[in-house]
Amino acid sequence: MTSMRIAKTVSITLPPDLLLKAQVCAEREHRTMSELFREALRQYMVQDRDWQSLLGRTRAHGQAIGVMSEADVERMSDEFRAARSR
């Protein structure tokens, strides 16, 4: 039994200079435009997932040490610099 892969067509609008760069990139990498955009989207989603994971870890650590706002970061940074200069 073979599985059927169903693809959907999506239209996007690009400025002419970005389209030209994408075409050059696709040609250089011997890819179709569809392959190029699929790969770009995959990479974007991986980076976004990694970024969200990093944010979650750093927010949790920040909360654990009492950082709740940018003002807390500034205050702690000032305290650190003052301690180093003593």
PDB file with SEQRES, HELIX, SHEET and CRYST1 records, atoms N, CA, C and O in Angstrom:
SEQRES   1 A   86  MET THR SER MET ARG ILE ALA LYS THR VAL SER ILE THR          
SEQRES   2 A   86  LEU PRO PRO ASP LEU LEU LEU LYS ALA GLN VAL CYS ALA          
SEQRES   3 A   86  GLU ARG GLU HIS ARG THR MET SER GLU LEU PHE ARG GLU          
SEQRES   4 A   86  ALA LEU ARG GLN TYR MET VAL GLN ASP ARG ASP TRP GLN          
SEQRES   5 A   86  SER LEU LEU GLY ARG THR ARG ALA HIS GLY GLN ALA ILE          
SEQRES   6 A   86  GLY VAL MET SER GLU ALA ASP VAL GLU ARG MET SER ASP          
SEQRES   7 A   86  GLU PHE ARG ALA ALA ARG SER ARG                              
HELIX    1 AA1 PRO A   16  ARG A   28  1                                  13    
HELIX    2 AA2 MET A   33  ALA A   64  1                                  32    
HELIX    3 AA3 GLU A   70  SER A   85  1                                  16    
CRYST1    1.000    1.000    1.000  90.00  90.00  90.00 P 1           1          
ATOM      1  N   MET A   1       0.845  -1.177   0.000  1.00  0.00           N  
ATOM      2  CA  MET A   1       0.000   0.000   0.000  1.00  0.00           C  
ATOM      3  C   MET A   1       0.892   1.242   0.000  1.00  0.00           C  
ATOM      4  O   MET A   1       1.737   1.395   0.882  1.00  0.00           O  
ATOM      5  N   THR A   2       0.716   2.100  -0.951  1.00  0.00           N  
ATOM      6  CA  THR A   2       1.509   3.322  -1.039  1.00  0.00           C  
ATOM      7  C   THR A   2       0.714   4.492  -0.502  1.00  0.00           C  
ATOM      8  O   THR A   2      -0.500   4.582  -0.683  1.00  0.00           O  
ATOM      9  N   SER A   3       1.432   5.391   0.167  1.00  0.00           N  
ATOM     10  CA  SER A   3       0.738   6.582   0.662  1.00  0.00           C  
ATOM     11  C   SER A   3       0.792   7.660  -0.405  1.00  0.00           C  
ATOM     12  O   SER A   3       1.797   7.820  -1.098  1.00  0.00           O  
ATOM     13  N   MET A   4      -0.286   8.385  -0.525  1.00  0.00           N  
ATOM     14  CA  MET A   4      -0.357   9.468  -1.497  1.00  0.00           C  
ATOM     15  C   MET A   4       0.060  10.762  -0.847  1.00  0.00           C  
ATOM     16  O   MET A   4      -0.425  11.111   0.229  1.00  0.00           O  
ATOM     17  N   ARG A   5       0.936  11.455  -1.478  1.00  0.00           N  
ATOM     18  CA  ARG A   5       1.356  12.754  -0.971  1.00  0.00           C  
ATOM     19  C   ARG A   5       0.568  13.820  -1.718  1.00  0.00           C  
ATOM     20  O   ARG A   5       0.591  13.890  -2.946  1.00  0.00           O  
ATOM     21  N   ILE A   6      -0.113  14.629  -0.963  1.00  0.00           N  
ATOM     22  CA  ILE A   6      -0.920  15.680  -1.577  1.00  0.00           C  
ATOM     23  C   ILE A   6      -0.284  17.015  -1.252  1.00  0.00           C  
ATOM     24  O   ILE A   6      -0.085  17.348  -0.083  1.00  0.00           O  
ATOM     25  N   ALA A   7       0.031  17.768  -2.270  1.00  0.00           N  
ATOM     26  CA  ALA A   7       0.620  19.093  -2.092  1.00  0.00           C  
ATOM     27  C   ALA A   7      -0.415  20.146  -2.446  1.00  0.00           C  
ATOM     28  O   ALA A   7      -1.268  19.945  -3.311  1.00  0.00           O  
ATOM     29  N   LYS A   8      -0.319  21.247  -1.772  1.00  0.00           N  
ATOM     30  CA  LYS A   8      -1.200  22.380  -2.044  1.00  0.00           C  
ATOM     31  C   LYS A   8      -0.354  23.495  -2.645  1.00  0.00           C  
ATOM     32  O   LYS A   8       0.816  23.654  -2.298  1.00  0.00           O  
ATOM     33  N   THR A   9      -0.937  24.245  -3.523  1.00  0.00           N  
ATOM     34  CA  THR A   9      -0.261  25.373  -4.148  1.00  0.00           C  
ATOM     35  C   THR A   9      -0.540  26.622  -3.334  1.00  0.00           C  
ATOM     36  O   THR A   9      -1.675  26.884  -2.935  1.00  0.00           O  
ATOM     37  N   VAL A  10       0.519  27.389  -3.093  1.00  0.00           N  
ATOM     38  CA  VAL A  10       0.419  28.622  -2.335  1.00  0.00           C  
ATOM     39  C   VAL A  10       1.018  29.741  -3.177  1.00  0.00           C  
ATOM     40  O   VAL A  10       2.093  29.581  -3.756  1.00  0.00           O  
ATOM     41  N   SER A  11       0.333  30.853  -3.242  1.00  0.00           N  
ATOM     42  CA  SER A  11       0.865  32.014  -3.955  1.00  0.00           C  
ATOM     43  C   SER A  11       1.459  32.977  -2.941  1.00  0.00           C  
ATOM     44  O   SER A  11       0.858  33.243  -1.900  1.00  0.00           O  
ATOM     45  N   ILE A  12       2.635  33.494  -3.245  1.00  0.00           N  
ATOM     46  CA  ILE A  12       3.247  34.507  -2.389  1.00  0.00           C  
ATOM     47  C   ILE A  12       3.656  35.688  -3.252  1.00  0.00           C  
ATOM     48  O   ILE A  12       3.864  35.551  -4.457  1.00  0.00           O  
ATOM     49  N   THR A  13       3.767  36.820  -2.635  1.00  0.00           N  
ATOM     50  CA  THR A  13       4.179  38.033  -3.331  1.00  0.00           C  
ATOM     51  C   THR A  13       5.553  38.433  -2.822  1.00  0.00           C  
ATOM     52  O   THR A  13       5.769  38.539  -1.615  1.00  0.00           O  
ATOM     53  N   LEU A  14       6.472  38.653  -3.738  1.00  0.00           N  
ATOM     54  CA  LEU A  14       7.831  39.056  -3.379  1.00  0.00           C  
ATOM     55  C   LEU A  14       8.200  40.326  -4.132  1.00  0.00           C  
ATOM     56  O   LEU A  14       7.778  40.519  -5.272  1.00  0.00           O  
ATOM     57  N   PRO A  15       8.984  41.189  -3.503  1.00  0.00           N  
ATOM     58  CA  PRO A  15       9.520  42.330  -4.249  1.00  0.00           C  
ATOM     59  C   PRO A  15      10.456  41.800  -5.340  1.00  0.00           C  
ATOM     60  O   PRO A  15      11.071  40.749  -5.163  1.00  0.00           O  
ATOM     61  N   PRO A  16      10.567  42.503  -6.446  1.00  0.00           N  
ATOM     62  CA  PRO A  16      11.382  42.013  -7.565  1.00  0.00           C  
ATOM     63  C   PRO A  16      12.818  41.656  -7.179  1.00  0.00           C  
ATOM     64  O   PRO A  16      13.355  40.661  -7.667  1.00  0.00           O  
ATOM     65  N   ASP A  17      13.449  42.454  -6.310  1.00  0.00           N  
ATOM     66  CA  ASP A  17      14.841  42.159  -5.950  1.00  0.00           C  
ATOM     67  C   ASP A  17      14.950  40.864  -5.148  1.00  0.00           C  
ATOM     68  O   ASP A  17      15.911  40.116  -5.323  1.00  0.00           O  
ATOM     69  N   LEU A  18      13.986  40.588  -4.277  1.00  0.00           N  
ATOM     70  CA  LEU A  18      14.014  39.353  -3.500  1.00  0.00           C  
ATOM     71  C   LEU A  18      13.722  38.153  -4.396  1.00  0.00           C  
ATOM     72  O   LEU A  18      14.322  37.091  -4.227  1.00  0.00           O  
ATOM     73  N   LEU A  19      12.814  38.316  -5.337  1.00  0.00           N  
ATOM     74  CA  LEU A  19      12.519  37.248  -6.286  1.00  0.00           C  
ATOM     75  C   LEU A  19      13.763  36.901  -7.094  1.00  0.00           C  
ATOM     76  O   LEU A  19      14.072  35.725  -7.287  1.00  0.00           O  
ATOM     77  N   LEU A  20      14.471  37.913  -7.562  1.00  0.00           N  
ATOM     78  CA  LEU A  20      15.684  37.674  -8.341  1.00  0.00           C  
ATOM     79  C   LEU A  20      16.721  36.924  -7.507  1.00  0.00           C  
ATOM     80  O   LEU A  20      17.357  35.989  -7.994  1.00  0.00           O  
ATOM     81  N   LYS A  21      16.889  37.332  -6.258  1.00  0.00           N  
ATOM     82  CA  LYS A  21      17.851  36.646  -5.373  1.00  0.00           C  
ATOM     83  C   LYS A  21      17.437  35.191  -5.163  1.00  0.00           C  
ATOM     84  O   LYS A  21      18.283  34.297  -5.167  1.00  0.00           O  
ATOM     85  N   ALA A  22      16.145  34.953  -4.982  1.00  0.00           N  
ATOM     86  CA  ALA A  22      15.660  33.585  -4.798  1.00  0.00           C  
ATOM     87  C   ALA A  22      15.900  32.755  -6.057  1.00  0.00           C  
ATOM     88  O   ALA A  22      16.299  31.594  -5.969  1.00  0.00           O  
ATOM     89  N   GLN A  23      15.661  33.336  -7.210  1.00  0.00           N  
ATOM     90  CA  GLN A  23      15.878  32.617  -8.470  1.00  0.00           C  
ATOM     91  C   GLN A  23      17.352  32.270  -8.652  1.00  0.00           C  
ATOM     92  O   GLN A  23      17.688  31.162  -9.067  1.00  0.00           O  
ATOM     93  N   VAL A  24      18.218  33.211  -8.343  1.00  0.00           N  
ATOM     94  CA  VAL A  24      19.662  32.972  -8.455  1.00  0.00           C  
ATOM     95  C   VAL A  24      20.086  31.864  -7.489  1.00  0.00           C  
ATOM     96  O   VAL A  24      20.859  30.976  -7.849  1.00  0.00           O  
ATOM     97  N   CYS A  25      19.574  31.928  -6.267  1.00  0.00           N  
ATOM     98  CA  CYS A  25      19.899  30.918  -5.259  1.00  0.00           C  
ATOM     99  C   CYS A  25      19.410  29.541  -5.700  1.00  0.00           C  
ATOM    100  O   CYS A  25      20.155  28.564  -5.620  1.00  0.00           O  
ATOM    101  N   ALA A  26      18.179  29.459  -6.159  1.00  0.00           N  
ATOM    102  CA  ALA A  26      17.626  28.180  -6.616  1.00  0.00           C  
ATOM    103  C   ALA A  26      18.450  27.609  -7.768  1.00  0.00           C  
ATOM    104  O   ALA A  26      18.742  26.414  -7.799  1.00  0.00           O  
ATOM    105  N   GLU A  27      18.814  28.454  -8.694  1.00  0.00           N  
ATOM    106  CA  GLU A  27      19.606  27.998  -9.839  1.00  0.00           C  
ATOM    107  C   GLU A  27      20.987  27.521  -9.384  1.00  0.00           C  
ATOM    108  O   GLU A  27      21.471  26.481  -9.831  1.00  0.00           O  
ATOM    109  N   ARG A  28      21.604  28.280  -8.504  1.00  0.00           N  
ATOM    110  CA  ARG A  28      22.939  27.934  -8.006  1.00  0.00           C  
ATOM    111  C   ARG A  28      22.917  26.590  -7.274  1.00  0.00           C  
ATOM    112  O   ARG A  28      23.868  25.813  -7.363  1.00  0.00           O  
ATOM    113  N   GLU A  29      21.833  26.326  -6.556  1.00  0.00           N  
ATOM    114  CA  GLU A  29      21.726  25.094  -5.774  1.00  0.00           C  
ATOM    115  C   GLU A  29      21.026  23.966  -6.539  1.00  0.00           C  
ATOM    116  O   GLU A  29      20.781  22.893  -5.986  1.00  0.00           O  
ATOM    117  N   HIS A  30      20.708  24.214  -7.808  1.00  0.00           N  
ATOM    118  CA  HIS A  30      20.033  23.223  -8.655  1.00  0.00           C  
ATOM    119  C   HIS A  30      18.737  22.746  -8.001  1.00  0.00           C  
ATOM    120  O   HIS A  30      18.468  21.547  -7.924  1.00  0.00           O  
ATOM    121  N   ARG A  31      17.939  23.710  -7.532  1.00  0.00           N  
ATOM    122  CA  ARG A  31      16.646  23.427  -6.907  1.00  0.00           C  
ATOM    123  C   ARG A  31      15.548  24.145  -7.681  1.00  0.00           C  
ATOM    124  O   ARG A  31      15.794  25.111  -8.404  1.00  0.00           O  
ATOM    125  N   THR A  32      14.356  23.652  -7.510  1.00  0.00           N  
ATOM    126  CA  THR A  32      13.224  24.407  -8.023  1.00  0.00           C  
ATOM    127  C   THR A  32      12.912  25.493  -6.996  1.00  0.00           C  
ATOM    128  O   THR A  32      13.392  25.441  -5.864  1.00  0.00           O  
ATOM    129  N   MET A  33      12.113  26.466  -7.392  1.00  0.00           N  
ATOM    130  CA  MET A  33      11.700  27.510  -6.455  1.00  0.00           C  
ATOM    131  C   MET A  33      10.898  26.888  -5.312  1.00  0.00           C  
ATOM    132  O   MET A  33      11.030  27.309  -4.163  1.00  0.00           O  
ATOM    133  N   SER A  34      10.079  25.903  -5.617  1.00  0.00           N  
ATOM    134  CA  SER A  34       9.301  25.241  -4.573  1.00  0.00           C  
ATOM    135  C   SER A  34      10.218  24.575  -3.554  1.00  0.00           C  
ATOM    136  O   SER A  34       9.998  24.697  -2.349  1.00  0.00           O  
ATOM    137  N   GLU A  35      11.234  23.877  -4.023  1.00  0.00           N  
ATOM    138  CA  GLU A  35      12.175  23.234  -3.104  1.00  0.00           C  
ATOM    139  C   GLU A  35      12.887  24.266  -2.241  1.00  0.00           C  
ATOM    140  O   GLU A  35      13.075  24.064  -1.041  1.00  0.00           O  
ATOM    141  N   LEU A  36      13.280  25.369  -2.862  1.00  0.00           N  
ATOM    142  CA  LEU A  36      13.977  26.425  -2.133  1.00  0.00           C  
ATOM    143  C   LEU A  36      13.096  26.995  -1.020  1.00  0.00           C  
ATOM    144  O   LEU A  36      13.552  27.151   0.112  1.00  0.00           O  
ATOM    145  N   PHE A  37      11.848  27.303  -1.335  1.00  0.00           N  
ATOM    146  CA  PHE A  37      10.960  27.884  -0.337  1.00  0.00           C  
ATOM    147  C   PHE A  37      10.556  26.871   0.735  1.00  0.00           C  
ATOM    148  O   PHE A  37      10.391  27.237   1.899  1.00  0.00           O  
ATOM    149  N   ARG A  38      10.394  25.605   0.357  1.00  0.00           N  
ATOM    150  CA  ARG A  38      10.095  24.585   1.369  1.00  0.00           C  
ATOM    151  C   ARG A  38      11.242  24.482   2.366  1.00  0.00           C  
ATOM    152  O   ARG A  38      11.017  24.432   3.575  1.00  0.00           O  
ATOM    153  N   GLU A  39      12.471  24.449   1.857  1.00  0.00           N  
ATOM    154  CA  GLU A  39      13.633  24.355   2.737  1.00  0.00           C  
ATOM    155  C   GLU A  39      13.771  25.605   3.608  1.00  0.00           C  
ATOM    156  O   GLU A  39      14.088  25.504   4.793  1.00  0.00           O  
ATOM    157  N   ALA A  40      13.539  26.764   3.032  1.00  0.00           N  
ATOM    158  CA  ALA A  40      13.618  28.010   3.804  1.00  0.00           C  
ATOM    159  C   ALA A  40      12.591  27.992   4.937  1.00  0.00           C  
ATOM    160  O   ALA A  40      12.893  28.403   6.058  1.00  0.00           O  
ATOM    161  N   LEU A  41      11.387  27.519   4.646  1.00  0.00           N  
ATOM    162  CA  LEU A  41      10.345  27.455   5.667  1.00  0.00           C  
ATOM    163  C   LEU A  41      10.708  26.451   6.758  1.00  0.00           C  
ATOM    164  O   LEU A  41      10.503  26.713   7.943  1.00  0.00           O  
ATOM    165  N   ARG A  42      11.251  25.293   6.350  1.00  0.00           N  
ATOM    166  CA  ARG A  42      11.688  24.307   7.346  1.00  0.00           C  
ATOM    167  C   ARG A  42      12.736  24.911   8.276  1.00  0.00           C  
ATOM    168  O   ARG A  42      12.642  24.776   9.496  1.00  0.00           O  
ATOM    169  N   GLN A  43      13.730  25.574   7.699  1.00  0.00           N  
ATOM    170  CA  GLN A  43      14.798  26.182   8.495  1.00  0.00           C  
ATOM    171  C   GLN A  43      14.241  27.256   9.426  1.00  0.00           C  
ATOM    172  O   GLN A  43      14.645  27.345  10.586  1.00  0.00           O  
ATOM    173  N   TYR A  44      13.337  28.054   8.932  1.00  0.00           N  
ATOM    174  CA  TYR A  44      12.711  29.098   9.746  1.00  0.00           C  
ATOM    175  C   TYR A  44      11.991  28.486  10.939  1.00  0.00           C  
ATOM    176  O   TYR A  44      12.107  28.976  12.062  1.00  0.00           O  
ATOM    177  N   MET A  45      11.251  27.418  10.690  1.00  0.00           N  
ATOM    178  CA  MET A  45      10.485  26.789  11.759  1.00  0.00           C  
ATOM    179  C   MET A  45      11.405  26.142  12.793  1.00  0.00           C  
ATOM    180  O   MET A  45      11.104  26.181  13.986  1.00  0.00           O  
ATOM    181  N   VAL A  46      12.501  25.558  12.369  1.00  0.00           N  
ATOM    182  CA  VAL A  46      13.469  24.979  13.309  1.00  0.00           C  
ATOM    183  C   VAL A  46      14.085  26.088  14.155  1.00  0.00           C  
ATOM    184  O   VAL A  46      14.179  25.962  15.376  1.00  0.00           O  
ATOM    185  N   GLN A  47      14.501  27.163  13.516  1.00  0.00           N  
ATOM    186  CA  GLN A  47      15.106  28.270  14.261  1.00  0.00           C  
ATOM    187  C   GLN A  47      14.100  28.878  15.232  1.00  0.00           C  
ATOM    188  O   GLN A  47      14.455  29.209  16.363  1.00  0.00           O  
ATOM    189  N   ASP A  48      12.860  29.027  14.807  1.00  0.00           N  
ATOM    190  CA  ASP A  48      11.840  29.597  15.682  1.00  0.00           C  
ATOM    191  C   ASP A  48      11.594  28.681  16.881  1.00  0.00           C  
ATOM    192  O   ASP A  48      11.457  29.155  18.009  1.00  0.00           O  
ATOM    193  N   ARG A  49      11.538  27.379  16.637  1.00  0.00           N  
ATOM    194  CA  ARG A  49      11.340  26.422  17.728  1.00  0.00           C  
ATOM    195  C   ARG A  49      12.525  26.474  18.693  1.00  0.00           C  
ATOM    196  O   ARG A  49      12.335  26.467  19.909  1.00  0.00           O  
ATOM    197  N   ASP A  50      13.744  26.525  18.156  1.00  0.00           N  
ATOM    198  CA  ASP A  50      14.937  26.618  18.999  1.00  0.00           C  
ATOM    199  C   ASP A  50      14.930  27.919  19.793  1.00  0.00           C  
ATOM    200  O   ASP A  50      15.272  27.930  20.976  1.00  0.00           O  
ATOM    201  N   TRP A  51      14.539  29.023  19.139  1.00  0.00           N  
ATOM    202  CA  TRP A  51      14.489  30.326  19.804  1.00  0.00           C  
ATOM    203  C   TRP A  51      13.462  30.305  20.933  1.00  0.00           C  
ATOM    204  O   TRP A  51      13.735  30.786  22.033  1.00  0.00           O  
ATOM    205  N   GLN A  52      12.283  29.749  20.665  1.00  0.00           N  
ATOM    206  CA  GLN A  52      11.248  29.676  21.689  1.00  0.00           C  
ATOM    207  C   GLN A  52      11.702  28.823  22.872  1.00  0.00           C  
ATOM    208  O   GLN A  52      11.404  29.140  24.024  1.00  0.00           O  
ATOM    209  N   SER A  53      12.414  27.751  22.586  1.00  0.00           N  
ATOM    210  CA  SER A  53      12.935  26.895  23.645  1.00  0.00           C  
ATOM    211  C   SER A  53      13.960  27.654  24.486  1.00  0.00           C  
ATOM    212  O   SER A  53      13.938  27.581  25.715  1.00  0.00           O  
ATOM    213  N   LEU A  54      14.854  28.381  23.824  1.00  0.00           N  
ATOM    214  CA  LEU A  54      15.852  29.185  24.540  1.00  0.00           C  
ATOM    215  C   LEU A  54      15.175  30.250  25.393  1.00  0.00           C  
ATOM    216  O   LEU A  54      15.547  30.448  26.550  1.00  0.00           O  
ATOM    217  N   LEU A  55      14.191  30.931  24.833  1.00  0.00           N  
ATOM    218  CA  LEU A  55      13.465  31.945  25.605  1.00  0.00           C  
ATOM    219  C   LEU A  55      12.803  31.340  26.837  1.00  0.00           C  
ATOM    220  O   LEU A  55      12.847  31.923  27.921  1.00  0.00           O  
ATOM    221  N   GLY A  56      12.201  30.192  26.673  1.00  0.00           N  
ATOM    222  CA  GLY A  56      11.547  29.527  27.799  1.00  0.00           C  
ATOM    223  C   GLY A  56      12.532  29.200  28.910  1.00  0.00           C  
ATOM    224  O   GLY A  56      12.253  29.421  30.088  1.00  0.00           O  
ATOM    225  N   ARG A  57      13.701  28.664  28.516  1.00  0.00           N  
ATOM    226  CA  ARG A  57      14.718  28.318  29.522  1.00  0.00           C  
ATOM    227  C   ARG A  57      15.258  29.559  30.209  1.00  0.00           C  
ATOM    228  O   ARG A  57      15.418  29.565  31.429  1.00  0.00           O  
ATOM    229  N   THR A  58      15.546  30.619  29.442  1.00  0.00           N  
ATOM    230  CA  THR A  58      16.125  31.816  30.056  1.00  0.00           C  
ATOM    231  C   THR A  58      15.103  32.559  30.903  1.00  0.00           C  
ATOM    232  O   THR A  58      15.454  33.135  31.933  1.00  0.00           O  
ATOM    233  N   ARG A  59      13.843  32.553  30.482  1.00  0.00           N  
ATOM    234  CA  ARG A  59      12.804  33.188  31.313  1.00  0.00           C  
ATOM    235  C   ARG A  59      12.645  32.458  32.636  1.00  0.00           C  
ATOM    236  O   ARG A  59      12.514  33.083  33.688  1.00  0.00           O  
ATOM    237  N   ALA A  60      12.657  31.134  32.577  1.00  0.00           N  
ATOM    238  CA  ALA A  60      12.528  30.346  33.807  1.00  0.00           C  
ATOM    239  C   ALA A  60      13.706  30.618  34.733  1.00  0.00           C  
ATOM    240  O   ALA A  60      13.527  30.782  35.940  1.00  0.00           O  
ATOM    241  N   HIS A  61      14.906  30.668  34.171  1.00  0.00           N  
ATOM    242  CA  HIS A  61      16.090  30.954  34.991  1.00  0.00           C  
ATOM    243  C   HIS A  61      16.018  32.378  35.542  1.00  0.00           C  
ATOM    244  O   HIS A  61      16.329  32.610  36.710  1.00  0.00           O  
ATOM    245  N   GLY A  62      15.611  33.317  34.712  1.00  0.00           N  
ATOM    246  CA  GLY A  62      15.480  34.705  35.149  1.00  0.00           C  
ATOM    247  C   GLY A  62      14.506  34.839  36.309  1.00  0.00           C  
ATOM    248  O   GLY A  62      14.787  35.527  37.290  1.00  0.00           O  
ATOM    249  N   GLN A  63      13.377  34.189  36.195  1.00  0.00           N  
ATOM    250  CA  GLN A  63      12.392  34.242  37.273  1.00  0.00           C  
ATOM    251  C   GLN A  63      12.962  33.614  38.548  1.00  0.00           C  
ATOM    252  O   GLN A  63      12.701  34.095  39.651  1.00  0.00           O  
ATOM    253  N   ALA A  64      13.735  32.546  38.394  1.00  0.00           N  
ATOM    254  CA  ALA A  64      14.312  31.875  39.557  1.00  0.00           C  
ATOM    255  C   ALA A  64      15.286  32.781  40.314  1.00  0.00           C  
ATOM    256  O   ALA A  64      15.455  32.638  41.525  1.00  0.00           O  
ATOM    257  N   ILE A  65      15.929  33.716  39.595  1.00  0.00           N  
ATOM    258  CA  ILE A  65      16.881  34.618  40.260  1.00  0.00           C  
ATOM    259  C   ILE A  65      16.297  36.012  40.471  1.00  0.00           C  
ATOM    260  O   ILE A  65      17.015  36.943  40.835  1.00  0.00           O  
ATOM    261  N   GLY A  66      15.002  36.150  40.245  1.00  0.00           N  
ATOM    262  CA  GLY A  66      14.326  37.399  40.562  1.00  0.00           C  
ATOM    263  C   GLY A  66      14.230  38.422  39.448  1.00  0.00           C  
ATOM    264  O   GLY A  66      13.947  39.590  39.713  1.00  0.00           O  
ATOM    265  N   VAL A  67      14.456  38.017  38.219  1.00  0.00           N  
ATOM    266  CA  VAL A  67      14.341  38.936  37.084  1.00  0.00           C  
ATOM    267  C   VAL A  67      12.923  38.840  36.537  1.00  0.00           C  
ATOM    268  O   VAL A  67      12.519  37.813  35.992  1.00  0.00           O  
ATOM    269  N   MET A  68      12.176  39.927  36.694  1.00  0.00           N  
ATOM    270  CA  MET A  68      10.793  39.941  36.231  1.00  0.00           C  
ATOM    271  C   MET A  68      10.553  41.002  35.158  1.00  0.00           C  
ATOM    272  O   MET A  68       9.516  41.001  34.494  1.00  0.00           O  
ATOM    273  N   SER A  69      11.530  41.914  34.993  1.00  0.00           N  
ATOM    274  CA  SER A  69      11.339  43.003  34.029  1.00  0.00           C  
ATOM    275  C   SER A  69      12.696  43.462  33.507  1.00  0.00           C  
ATOM    276  O   SER A  69      13.745  43.057  34.009  1.00  0.00           O  
ATOM    277  N   GLU A  70      12.651  44.313  32.494  1.00  0.00           N  
ATOM    278  CA  GLU A  70      13.897  44.893  31.977  1.00  0.00           C  
ATOM    279  C   GLU A  70      14.572  45.764  33.020  1.00  0.00           C  
ATOM    280  O   GLU A  70      15.797  45.873  33.055  1.00  0.00           O  
ATOM    281  N   ALA A  71      13.758  46.387  33.873  1.00  0.00           N  
ATOM    282  CA  ALA A  71      14.320  47.206  34.956  1.00  0.00           C  
ATOM    283  C   ALA A  71      15.169  46.337  35.890  1.00  0.00           C  
ATOM    284  O   ALA A  71      16.211  46.780  36.374  1.00  0.00           O  
ATOM    285  N   ASP A  72      14.724  45.107  36.141  1.00  0.00           N  
ATOM    286  CA  ASP A  72      15.509  44.181  36.959  1.00  0.00           C  
ATOM    287  C   ASP A  72      16.835  43.854  36.294  1.00  0.00           C  
ATOM    288  O   ASP A  72      17.867  43.773  36.961  1.00  0.00           O  
ATOM    289  N   VAL A  73      16.810  43.668  34.996  1.00  0.00           N  
ATOM    290  CA  VAL A  73      18.045  43.379  34.254  1.00  0.00           C  
ATOM    291  C   VAL A  73      19.002  44.555  34.368  1.00  0.00           C  
ATOM    292  O   VAL A  73      20.189  44.364  34.634  1.00  0.00           O  
ATOM    293  N   GLU A  74      18.498  45.769  34.169  1.00  0.00           N  
ATOM    294  CA  GLU A  74      19.337  46.969  34.287  1.00  0.00           C  
ATOM    295  C   GLU A  74      19.923  47.087  35.691  1.00  0.00           C  
ATOM    296  O   GLU A  74      21.114  47.349  35.855  1.00  0.00           O  
ATOM    297  N   ARG A  75      19.079  46.893  36.698  1.00  0.00           N  
ATOM    298  CA  ARG A  75      19.535  46.991  38.089  1.00  0.00           C  
ATOM    299  C   ARG A  75      20.626  45.968  38.373  1.00  0.00           C  
ATOM    300  O   ARG A  75      21.649  46.301  38.971  1.00  0.00           O  
ATOM    301  N   MET A  76      20.415  44.729  37.949  1.00  0.00           N  
ATOM    302  CA  MET A  76      21.400  43.681  38.197  1.00  0.00           C  
ATOM    303  C   MET A  76      22.695  43.938  37.429  1.00  0.00           C  
ATOM    304  O   MET A  76      23.788  43.659  37.922  1.00  0.00           O  
ATOM    305  N   SER A  77      22.558  44.465  36.233  1.00  0.00           N  
ATOM    306  CA  SER A  77      23.738  44.811  35.441  1.00  0.00           C  
ATOM    307  C   SER A  77      24.537  45.914  36.131  1.00  0.00           C  
ATOM    308  O   SER A  77      25.763  45.838  36.208  1.00  0.00           O  
ATOM    309  N   ASP A  78      23.852  46.933  36.629  1.00  0.00           N  
ATOM    310  CA  ASP A  78      24.522  48.023  37.351  1.00  0.00           C  
ATOM    311  C   ASP A  78      25.210  47.497  38.605  1.00  0.00           C  
ATOM    312  O   ASP A  78      26.338  47.885  38.909  1.00  0.00           O  
ATOM    313  N   GLU A  79      24.529  46.610  39.333  1.00  0.00           N  
ATOM    314  CA  GLU A  79      25.109  46.027  40.546  1.00  0.00           C  
ATOM    315  C   GLU A  79      26.359  45.214  40.215  1.00  0.00           C  
ATOM    316  O   GLU A  79      27.354  45.279  40.936  1.00  0.00           O  
ATOM    317  N   PHE A  80      26.304  44.455  39.131  1.00  0.00           N  
ATOM    318  CA  PHE A  80      27.445  43.643  38.719  1.00  0.00           C  
ATOM    319  C   PHE A  80      28.635  44.523  38.361  1.00  0.00           C  
ATOM    320  O   PHE A  80      29.759  44.253  38.784  1.00  0.00           O  
ATOM    321  N   ARG A  81      28.393  45.577  37.584  1.00  0.00           N  
ATOM    322  CA  ARG A  81      29.475  46.491  37.200  1.00  0.00           C  
ATOM    323  C   ARG A  81      30.077  47.187  38.430  1.00  0.00           C  
ATOM    324  O   ARG A  81      31.293  47.349  38.529  1.00  0.00           O  
ATOM    325  N   ALA A  82      29.220  47.589  39.349  1.00  0.00           N  
ATOM    326  CA  ALA A  82      29.717  48.258  40.558  1.00  0.00           C  
ATOM    327  C   ALA A  82      30.570  47.302  41.382  1.00  0.00           C  
ATOM    328  O   ALA A  82      31.598  47.705  41.926  1.00  0.00           O  
ATOM    329  N   ALA A  83      30.159  46.051  41.479  1.00  0.00           N  
ATOM    330  CA  ALA A  83      30.933  45.068  42.247  1.00  0.00           C  
ATOM    331  C   ALA A  83      32.273  44.807  41.588  1.00  0.00           C  
ATOM    332  O   ALA A  83      33.268  44.606  42.285  1.00  0.00           O  
ATOM    333  N   ARG A  84      32.325  44.803  40.282  1.00  0.00           N  
ATOM    334  CA  ARG A  84      33.591  44.550  39.556  1.00  0.00           C  
ATOM    335  C   ARG A  84      34.558  45.699  39.689  1.00  0.00           C  
ATOM    336  O   ARG A  84      35.772  45.493  39.666  1.00  0.00           O  
ATOM    337  N   SER A  85      34.047  46.905  39.828  1.00  0.00           N  
ATOM    338  CA  SER A  85      34.930  48.078  39.859  1.00  0.00           C  
ATOM    339  C   SER A  85      35.492  48.359  41.254  1.00  0.00           C  
ATOM    340  O   SER A  85      36.331  49.244  41.418  1.00  0.00           O  
ATOM    341  N   ARG A  86      35.035  47.613  42.251  1.00  0.00           N  
ATOM    342  CA  ARG A  86      35.540  47.826  43.621  1.00  0.00           C  
ATOM    343  C   ARG A  86      36.929  47.296  43.783  1.00  0.00           C  
ATOM    344  O   ARG A  86      37.503  47.392  44.868  1.00  0.00           O  
TER     345      ARG A  86                                                      
END                                                                             
